[in-house]
Amino acid sequence: MDHIDRSLLAQLQQDATQPYAALGRAVGLSAGAAHERVRKLRERGVIRRTTVDVDPAAAGLGVLAYVMVDSTAWMGDAAGDFAALPEIVEAHVIAGTASVLVKVRTATTEQLQDVLRRIYAIDGVSGTQATVVLETFFERPVPLEPAGPDPA
């Protein structure tokens, strides 16, 4: 991935609906060249999907919590169990005292409590520790610029 690919990705992160002509102008390419580069980024899996950024609070999901999940066994094979809970928007196997870290969005703390019960019911889970977010300073996309020198 070179600096032009990174610039294209940064542009797409700001507005994925831009026409290829606008993308090309922003990075010094023709519309056709921009389209071809974006196609290749998709083929290589760099661009996983195109989506919209929904405001969780506006969608009625104002409660955000990060949950550390303790276990009695390796949880690396439990991805499907966590994915089955729609309120879990991210799940990560982690190093440290807990085994898994999940990001949960719900409408109420009562719904969060229900999610915690369902997490606890997953085979191998021995406990949870939830941290409720009071305010989010910022969220940002994957940092692409400024990038260091291109690897040669």
KAPE-V650715 format. One line per field, one symbol per residue. ss: DSSP state (H for helix, E for strand, - for the rest). psi: psi as a letter, one per 30 degrees, with the letter a starting at -180 (. if undefined). burial: 1 if it has 24 or more other ideal C-beta (glycine too) atoms within 12 Angstrom, else 0. Layout:
# KAPE-V650715
ss: ???
psi: ???
burial: ???
This chain:
# KAPE-V650715
ss: --HHHHHHHHHHHH-----HHHHHHHH---HHHHHHHHHHHHH-------------------EEEEEEEEE-------HHHHH----EEEEEE------EEEEEEE--HHHHHHHHHHHH----EEEEEEEE--------------------
psi: kafeeeeeeeeeeejfgklfeeeeefghlleeeeeeeeeeeeefgejelkaljkjeefggifkkkkkkkllflkgfggeeeeffjffjfkkkkllaflekkkkkklelfeeeeeeeeeeffkkfkflljkjkkekjelkllkkfkklakkk.
burial: 00011111111110010001001100101000010011001000001000000000000010111111111000100100110010111010000001111111110000010011011001001001010000000000000100000000
